[in-house]
């Protein structure tokens, strides 16, 4: 994929004016992670309501245009959805939203950092909640596997 | 048989060094493959191609040739996973070779998990690389190192392992899948299943086995596995360490530096994801890419062809050696239980003298203790001569070896 194809208007717009940018006080879910590559560094905040849906989501941090654009899109996809549906979001969903399916392996880490954080953070949220129940449920194992194999 | 000879001849054409002559007109006969193997032109070209066309650092830079280099490097990891039947390529760490792999385990797993009075079990036929790192560790931790002995046919006395395991303090059993001196193929699955019953970790040194026989890591069910590229037609300075994921997750870093980190602050650092946490600094990119070509080359020939050819050559060589008086062969003569390695002594000729006499005829064999002095003590010899084969060796070369041995007998008036 040549560079000119990557930097289309949507990416530039999202990166200049990120959606859901900010923080939440006392969020139900919080996680930080980063990429050693370009120093992308993202904090993800989420609140969960009684229906087990993501009622609020914010992200904060620094990153390249691809990272910020993809994180914006991901938060849009996440907000208001049931947790069970959120964990089904896969990398193609995020990449195709911004036409980045053919991104090379070095840059794919920028695009998918926030999805990795999303999956790992929900994994630990659910693990904590299920402490007394079956912590090794198939759903959780699969979620962790998904998160570790994004890139 | 004719077709096999033909195909071996065409394989030989891929190895430029096999055309070499030494001492004027002596064609090189290379029989030291347990030490290192020769490289086919395909491997040499792939390294050449990297330096000529896409030399760049991996994982960090985002430009085109860096993407090509990163792809080639990571594709090697995937190829090795397939070659050794490893389910997750992220369980593979690139290292300098088997020696570094074992040291990594001794440091990053051993320093965290071994404490006073714990026991590490190894065997009498190990290479120094599977002894010395454990000696260093047990001295530091006041732990103990124990050996599984070998019997007269050069096989491990596995009932001894049972008695070690019964004592309850064993934390790791570490052994080579094929002896680099005797060629003995270890009954790895038996050892591992014994260890599993006692919840004891197992490490396999696959330096000699991986190049010469089919290895299936999933099926073996060990915890650590190490091997080196240069013993399987690949370049020097590259090897792999496979670690079962849940074990790797609990290990401390080996080397600190670039690429193994996620975030570095003045007094605090977080580690990169696995396996990169264990790959500090710019790795040996060119040779990892060369390693990939050597696996392609072996896959094209087929491991069964390699194994059959070496069994055949070993049987042939042993039958010829048996006709010479005063040759003592160490280990088993049964080639179905051995890799393509024969260690021997010839009357009272010191192996170094014998190797020099053979060298005058262009024949390269190894003489010495083969980095296995513990085994030499057991065999009660200071050294042995060692012949070791690979897929490009021929019976014609063995005939020349025999002629040269007969010359040595005459010189030493045997």
Interface residues (C-beta under 8 A of the other chain):
Chain A: X33 X34 X35 X36 X37 X38 X41 X104 X105 X106 X107 X148 X149
Chain B: X59 X60 X61 X62 X66 X67 X70 X71 X74 X88 X90 X259 X261 X262 X263 X270 X272 X273
